[in-house]
Amino acid sequence: MKKLIFGITALLIISCNEKEKEEFSLFGTTNGIENKTKLFLSFEDDLIDSTEVIDNKFHFKTMLTKSPMQVILRTKDYSHYRFLWLENNKMTMDATNSDFRNAKVMGSETETLSTIFRHKIDTIPRNKRHKYRIEFIKNNPDKLFSAYLLSSYAKSWGKEKTNELFNQFSKNNKNSEFGKSTFRYIKLNKDPKIGEKYVDFEMTDATGDKRRLSEFNGKLVLLEFWASNCGPCRQENPNLVKTYNKFKNKGFEIFAVSEDTKKESWLKAIEKDELPWLQVSDLNKNNTAFLIYGINGIPDNFLIDQNGKIIERNLRGEKLNEKLTELLN
């Protein structure tokens, strides 16, 4: 009996000392949203959960795959939406005296920091916002939101400034998903310039085979960066098809790298635009070739001569045709 009592007492002590497991929940109050309007939580392109607004109240109790997690809370038609950072805590959202996008959210440290940052940025002239972002990261090297900011602006700020800010991060921030993404950029980025030799890389083509840019050594190659959801890229494709057909028998090739993350969208665009040249992608939002070449916006391209030297960048339309005529005739 004494052993039983001792065992129960020990179990109670252990249970009382155990920290209550942290779980995510979000209780919200809206203003003027119709009954039974559906609200959705989405992470990137994936739906996490949904619920209904009843008497301007809603509730989510969802298992988060990671914490913190930046999501969008929205109605089906996006007439009401808000980006917010979820954490494994009891969170509240109050839009009683504001619109949906400016609702007050409590229970997430990352969301609070994000809100402070956003409100400050809105009060700063555009030409001073870059400086404030950098100062914010320097002053908060242990905050996940700083790691998120740096990963978002790394390609714009360049390798040197990004590396300087990254080196000031805490160990946790360096090991976060955003820290790892930034480190990958720092490690891979070569940012080759006109007059320099191209940087080779390997990537999977539309049929699943590994292909290398160096396969086209000895030819005049247009290294083209694009994506199926890039409007200007798709508008330019018909012109590029005409250019390719005109010069392909004269030693001209195109090696196209897509930033797509979904294979179906990528292949559908290739088929619809009738693109006959070699297409590759790693179907990663942080595409390896984009990081190597420092691509910060698409469409973009590099024209590489028969000796492997980059001779022009971002040529399209008639300017590309004129250059190819000069080089190949």
C-alpha positions as CSV (number, residue, x, y, z in Angstrom):
1,M,0.0,0.0,0.0
2,K,2.9,2.4,0.9
3,K,4.5,1.6,-2.4
4,L,1.2,2.3,-4.2
5,I,0.7,5.6,-2.4
6,F,4.3,6.6,-3.1
7,G,3.9,5.8,-6.8
8,I,0.7,7.8,-7.1
9,T,2.2,10.8,-5.3
10,A,5.3,10.7,-7.5
11,L,3.0,10.6,-10.6
12,L,1.1,13.6,-9.3
13,I,4.2,15.5,-8.7
14,I,5.6,14.8,-12.2
15,S,2.2,15.7,-13.7
16,C,2.0,19.0,-11.8
17,N,5.6,19.9,-12.8
18,E,5.0,19.1,-16.5
19,K,4.5,22.2,-18.5
20,E,1.1,22.3,-20.1
21,K,1.4,21.4,-23.8
22,E,1.2,24.5,-26.0
23,E,-1.4,24.3,-28.7
24,F,-2.6,26.8,-31.3
25,S,-6.1,28.3,-31.2
26,L,-7.5,31.5,-32.6
27,F,-10.6,33.1,-31.4
28,G,-11.8,36.0,-33.5
29,T,-14.4,38.8,-33.5
30,T,-15.3,40.4,-36.8
31,N,-17.4,43.4,-37.8
32,G,-20.2,43.2,-40.4
33,I,-19.5,39.8,-41.9
34,E,-22.5,37.8,-42.8
35,N,-23.5,34.7,-40.8
36,K,-22.0,31.4,-42.1
37,T,-19.4,33.2,-44.2
38,K,-16.5,30.8,-44.5
39,L,-13.0,31.8,-43.4
40,F,-9.9,30.0,-44.6
41,L,-6.4,29.6,-43.3
42,S,-3.9,29.1,-46.1
43,F,-0.1,28.6,-46.1
44,E,1.4,29.5,-49.4
45,D,-0.9,27.6,-51.9
46,D,-2.1,25.0,-49.4
47,L,-5.3,25.2,-47.4
48,I,-4.7,24.5,-43.7
49,D,-8.2,24.8,-42.2
50,S,-11.6,26.5,-42.5
51,T,-14.4,27.6,-40.3
52,E,-17.6,29.7,-40.3
53,V,-18.4,33.1,-38.9
54,I,-21.4,32.9,-36.6
55,D,-22.7,36.2,-35.0
56,N,-19.4,37.8,-36.0
57,K,-17.4,35.2,-34.1
58,F,-15.1,32.5,-35.4
59,H,-12.7,29.9,-33.9
60,F,-9.8,27.9,-35.3
61,K,-8.1,25.0,-33.4
62,T,-5.7,23.6,-35.8
63,M,-2.6,21.5,-35.6
64,L,0.3,23.6,-36.9
65,T,3.0,21.8,-38.9
66,K,5.5,24.4,-37.6
67,S,5.4,27.4,-35.3
68,P,5.7,30.3,-36.0
69,M,3.9,30.0,-39.4
70,Q,3.0,32.9,-41.6
71,V,-0.5,32.3,-43.1
72,I,-3.3,34.3,-44.8
73,L,-6.7,34.4,-43.1
74,R,-9.3,35.1,-45.8
75,T,-12.8,34.8,-47.1
76,K,-13.3,32.8,-50.3
77,D,-13.3,35.9,-52.6
78,Y,-10.6,37.7,-50.6
79,S,-13.0,40.6,-49.8
80,H,-11.6,40.2,-46.3
81,Y,-8.1,39.0,-45.7
82,R,-5.1,39.4,-43.4
83,F,-1.6,38.0,-43.3
84,L,-0.6,36.9,-39.8
85,W,1.9,34.8,-37.9
86,L,0.5,31.9,-36.0
87,E,2.2,30.3,-33.0
88,N,1.4,27.4,-30.7
89,N,-0.4,29.7,-28.3
90,K,-4.0,30.8,-27.5
91,M,-4.4,33.7,-29.9
92,T,-7.2,36.2,-30.3
93,M,-8.1,38.5,-33.2
94,D,-10.4,41.5,-32.7
95,A,-11.8,43.5,-35.7
96,T,-14.7,45.0,-33.7
97,N,-13.5,48.6,-34.2
98,S,-11.4,48.1,-37.4
99,D,-11.4,46.5,-40.8
100,F,-10.3,42.9,-41.1
101,R,-6.7,43.7,-42.3
102,N,-6.0,46.0,-39.3
103,A,-7.6,43.8,-36.6
104,K,-5.7,43.6,-33.3
105,V,-4.1,40.2,-32.9
106,M,-2.7,38.9,-29.5
107,G,-0.8,35.8,-28.5
108,S,2.0,35.7,-31.1
109,E,5.3,37.4,-30.4
110,T,6.2,37.2,-34.1
111,E,2.9,38.7,-35.2
112,T,3.3,41.6,-32.7
113,L,6.8,42.4,-34.0
114,S,5.5,42.1,-37.6
115,T,2.7,44.6,-36.8
116,I,5.1,47.1,-35.2
117,F,7.4,46.8,-38.2
118,R,4.6,47.2,-40.7
119,H,3.1,50.3,-39.0
120,K,6.5,51.9,-38.8
121,I,7.3,51.3,-42.4
122,D,4.0,52.9,-43.5
123,T,5.2,56.2,-41.8
124,I,8.6,56.3,-43.5
125,P,9.3,57.8,-47.0
126,R,10.1,55.1,-49.6
127,N,13.7,56.2,-50.0
128,K,14.3,55.6,-46.3
129,R,12.6,52.2,-45.9
130,H,15.7,50.2,-47.0
131,K,17.7,51.8,-44.2
132,Y,15.0,51.0,-41.6
133,R,14.7,47.4,-42.6
134,I,18.5,46.9,-42.2
135,E,18.5,48.7,-38.8
136,F,15.5,46.6,-37.7
137,I,17.4,43.3,-38.5
138,K,20.5,44.6,-36.8
139,N,18.6,45.5,-33.6
140,N,16.7,42.2,-33.5
141,P,19.2,39.5,-34.5
142,D,17.5,36.8,-32.4
143,K,13.9,37.4,-33.7
144,L,12.5,35.1,-36.3
145,F,10.8,38.0,-38.1
146,S,14.3,39.4,-38.7
147,A,15.3,36.1,-40.3
148,Y,12.2,36.2,-42.4
149,L,12.9,39.8,-43.6
150,L,16.5,39.0,-44.5
151,S,15.5,35.9,-46.5
152,S,12.9,38.1,-48.3
153,Y,15.4,40.8,-49.3
154,A,18.6,38.8,-49.7
155,K,18.6,38.8,-53.5
156,S,17.8,42.6,-53.6
157,W,20.5,43.5,-51.1
158,G,23.2,41.3,-52.5
159,K,25.6,38.7,-51.1
160,E,27.9,41.0,-49.2
161,K,25.2,42.9,-47.2
162,T,23.2,39.7,-46.6
163,N,26.2,37.9,-45.3
164,E,27.0,40.7,-42.9
165,L,23.5,40.7,-41.4
166,F,23.3,36.9,-41.4
167,N,26.6,36.7,-39.3
168,Q,25.0,38.8,-36.6
169,F,22.1,36.3,-36.2
170,S,21.6,34.1,-33.1
171,K,22.2,30.4,-33.5
172,N,18.4,29.7,-33.5
173,N,17.9,32.3,-36.2
174,K,20.6,30.8,-38.4
175,N,19.1,27.4,-38.0
176,S,15.5,28.5,-38.7
177,E,14.0,27.8,-42.1
178,F,14.5,31.4,-43.1
179,G,18.1,31.4,-41.9
180,K,18.8,28.2,-43.8
181,S,17.3,29.8,-46.9
182,T,19.5,32.9,-46.5
183,F,22.6,30.8,-46.0
184,R,21.8,28.8,-49.1
185,Y,21.7,32.0,-51.1
186,I,25.0,33.2,-49.6
187,K,26.6,29.8,-50.4
188,L,25.3,29.5,-54.0
189,N,25.3,33.1,-55.3
190,K,28.0,33.9,-57.8
191,D,26.3,36.8,-59.5
192,P,28.3,36.6,-62.7
193,K,28.7,39.8,-64.7
194,I,29.0,40.6,-68.4
195,G,32.5,39.8,-69.5
196,E,32.9,36.9,-67.0
197,K,32.6,33.2,-67.7
198,Y,29.2,31.6,-67.2
199,V,28.6,29.4,-64.1
200,D,27.6,25.8,-64.9
201,F,24.8,24.0,-63.0
202,E,22.8,20.8,-63.3
203,M,19.0,20.6,-63.1
204,T,16.1,18.3,-64.1
205,D,14.4,18.7,-67.5
206,A,10.7,18.3,-68.3
207,T,11.2,14.5,-68.9
208,G,13.0,14.0,-65.6
209,D,16.6,13.8,-67.0
210,K,19.5,15.7,-65.5
211,R,20.8,18.4,-67.8
212,R,23.7,20.8,-67.6
213,L,24.2,24.2,-69.2
214,S,27.7,23.1,-70.3
215,E,26.1,20.7,-72.8
216,F,25.8,23.7,-75.1
217,N,29.5,24.7,-75.0
218,G,30.6,25.9,-78.3
219,K,27.2,27.4,-79.2
220,L,25.7,30.8,-78.6
221,V,23.3,30.2,-75.7
222,L,20.5,32.3,-74.2
223,L,20.1,31.4,-70.5
224,E,16.5,32.3,-70.0
225,F,14.8,32.7,-66.6
226,W,11.0,32.6,-66.5
227,A,8.0,31.0,-64.8
228,S,4.5,29.9,-65.9
229,N,2.8,32.6,-63.7
230,C,5.0,35.4,-65.0
231,G,2.8,37.6,-67.3
232,P,5.6,39.4,-69.0
233,C,7.5,36.1,-69.6
234,R,4.4,34.5,-71.2
235,Q,3.8,37.6,-73.4
236,E,7.4,37.5,-74.6
237,N,7.4,33.8,-75.4
238,P,5.8,34.1,-78.9
239,N,8.6,36.5,-79.9
240,L,11.2,34.2,-78.5
241,V,9.8,31.3,-80.4
242,K,10.2,33.2,-83.7
243,T,13.7,34.2,-82.7
244,Y,14.7,30.6,-81.9
245,N,13.3,29.3,-85.1
246,K,15.1,31.9,-87.1
247,F,18.6,31.2,-85.6
248,K,18.5,27.6,-84.3
249,N,20.2,26.3,-87.4
250,K,23.0,28.8,-87.1
251,G,24.4,27.7,-83.7
252,F,21.9,29.3,-81.4
253,E,20.3,27.5,-78.4
254,I,18.1,28.4,-75.5
255,F,18.5,26.9,-72.0
256,A,15.4,27.9,-70.0
257,V,15.1,27.8,-66.2
258,S,11.7,28.0,-64.6
259,E,11.0,29.2,-61.1
260,D,7.8,27.1,-61.0
261,T,7.1,25.0,-58.0
262,K,4.3,22.9,-59.5
263,K,5.3,20.6,-62.3
264,E,1.8,20.5,-63.8
265,S,1.7,24.3,-64.2
266,W,5.2,24.4,-65.7
267,L,4.5,21.7,-68.3
268,K,1.1,23.1,-69.2
269,A,2.7,26.5,-70.0
270,I,5.5,24.9,-72.1
271,E,2.8,23.0,-74.1
272,K,0.5,26.0,-74.5
273,D,3.2,28.4,-75.5
274,E,4.8,25.7,-77.8
275,L,8.3,26.2,-76.5
276,P,10.7,23.9,-78.4
277,W,13.9,24.5,-76.5
278,L,15.4,22.8,-73.4
279,Q,13.5,23.5,-70.2
280,V,14.8,22.7,-66.7
281,S,13.6,23.4,-63.1
282,D,14.2,22.1,-59.6
283,L,10.6,23.0,-58.7
284,N,11.8,24.9,-55.7
285,K,10.7,28.4,-54.7
286,N,14.4,29.1,-54.1
287,N,15.5,27.8,-57.4
288,T,19.3,26.9,-57.4
289,A,20.1,28.6,-60.8
290,F,18.2,31.8,-59.7
291,L,20.3,32.0,-56.6
292,I,23.6,31.3,-58.5
293,Y,22.9,34.1,-61.0
294,G,21.3,36.5,-58.5
295,I,18.0,36.7,-60.3
296,N,15.7,39.1,-58.5
297,G,13.0,39.5,-61.1
298,I,11.8,37.8,-64.3
299,P,11.9,37.7,-67.2
300,D,15.7,37.9,-67.3
301,N,18.4,36.3,-69.4
302,F,22.1,36.0,-70.1
303,L,23.6,35.7,-73.6
304,I,26.6,33.4,-73.5
305,D,29.0,33.2,-76.5
306,Q,30.7,30.2,-78.0
307,N,33.7,30.6,-75.6
308,G,31.4,30.6,-72.5
309,K,31.7,34.3,-71.8
310,I,28.6,36.3,-70.8
311,I,28.3,39.1,-73.5
312,E,24.8,40.6,-72.8
313,R,22.0,40.5,-70.3
314,N,18.3,40.9,-70.5
315,L,18.0,41.1,-74.3
316,R,14.6,40.6,-75.8
317,G,12.6,41.3,-78.9
318,E,14.3,43.2,-81.7
319,K,17.4,43.9,-79.6
320,L,18.0,40.2,-79.2
321,N,17.4,39.6,-82.9
322,E,19.8,42.4,-83.8
323,K,22.5,41.0,-81.6
324,L,22.1,37.4,-82.9
325,T,22.2,38.7,-86.5
326,E,25.4,40.5,-85.7
327,L,27.0,37.5,-84.1
328,L,25.8,34.7,-86.3
329,N,25.7,36.1,-89.8
